[in-house]
Amino acid sequence: MTGPDRHEAQPRPAAPAEPRTSTALDAAALWRRARGFLLFLAVLLAAGIVLAAFDSGRQHAALDPRSADPLGSRALAQLLDERGVTTRVVTSTQEAADAAGPDTTLLVTDPGLLGPAQQHTLRTAIDLSGGRTVLLGPRGSTARALAPGVESRAATGDELRAPDCALPAAVSAGRAQTGGDVRYTTANPEATGCYPDGGRPTLLVLPATAGGDTVLLGNSALLHNENLAEQGNASLALHLLGSRPHLVWYLPSVAELAESGGAEDKSLLELVPAGWGWALLQLALAAVLAALWRARRLGPLVTEHLPVVVRASEATEGRARLYRKAGARDRAATVLRAAARERLAALVGVPAAGAHDPGVLLPAVSAAAGPAQPQPPARDLTHLLFGPTPADDAALVALADHLDALEREVRTS
């Protein structure tokens, strides 16, 4: 092979790789930045799937006597059945009213969900039944509608309280879980209040007109399966619900609530579960502390060298292209005229505060143009330095040329 052929067969040197800037991210860098967020999403998704799997086996709601869940009441229903008390579940106000009688205890699990018409029907049944009615956690207008003369307030402190009354059921049970949600006040001298919170009872027994009574219980936690074995919860629940041979367990249904127009309007604070107010306050305080911690100064400011140096002409050209792309002739003309007025004011001795005042700047510029050059009329200077927006790009370029010519004229005068 000849010399020239060998020379042509030799591989050419590879072109030098272009330098990577600090903003160029490859796949590895993107993964490093996104993996924390993706891991968080994966954990959140897994937690949602696990919670959904656990919740999928729940067939009954809270306080349902057929439910063996922690918040159900199957254990209490079984204890009542062992003592000869039959339990019947109803889901409508009319069924509950029809089943009420002198040998029946009517338990209303969530009175706050009842509408005005349902409350009136239930109140009529309470007055005429001669039996016992147990209302769990009624408050506000619901408490006044179902138990006239009773006012309710939010309870404070521990749920577990001492009876501090002469009611046989409370004396036999002793300490029980009745507080934490609602406490009651009434002017009825025949009422019996137990388990007080700040002097106001969380369990209130009111005599009814037909010989029965109405029991207002501020907290339903003692009826739950998970709490029934604690302190005197079981004893108090059995005395309250087992005083008659029949128990009607009223669980308002969704269909009935839809027909009646829904539950009463509640304030935002009433919708927040007990205990969540303090939790939200602690979370807000933690967020404020975290913000203060992250916002603190970690030391003196330092100078950071830019990865590249951009010439002023390139920055100006780039800015001009952005103006042209956006069609912002008004903004471009305003910037050109303002900069020209400031430079001219410095050349003719006008203070910076008067650079944008036509009455101050125009006479000084007109006088500084000098006798050697033909002075443009005052109206031309006004149009040039304070005129309207150019009609097109050519007029904008002409404006820039005229401003440069005027500045050169003032400099050379």
Buried (B, 14 or more C-beta within 10 A) or exposed (E): EEEEEEEEEEEEEEEEEEEEEEEEEEEEEEEEEEEEEEEEEEEEEEEEEEEEEEEEEBEBBBBBBBBBBEBBBBBBBEBBEEEEBEBBBBBBBEBBBEBBBEEBBBBBBBBBBBBEEBBBBBBEBBBBBBBBBBBBBBBBBBBBBBBEEBBBBBBEEEBBBBBEBEBEBBBEBEBBBBBBBBBBBBEBEEBBBBBBBEEBBBBBBBEBEEEBBBBBBBBBBBBBBEBBEBBBBBBBBBBBBBBBEBBBBBBBBEEBBEEBEEBBEBEEEEEEEBEEEEEEEEEEEEEEEEEEEEEEEEEEEEEEEEEEEEEEEEEEEEEBEEBEEEEBBEEBBEBBBEEBBBBBBEBBEBEEEBBBBBEBBBBBBBEBBEEEEEBBEEEBBEBBBBBEBBEEEEEBEEBBEBBEEBBEBBEEB
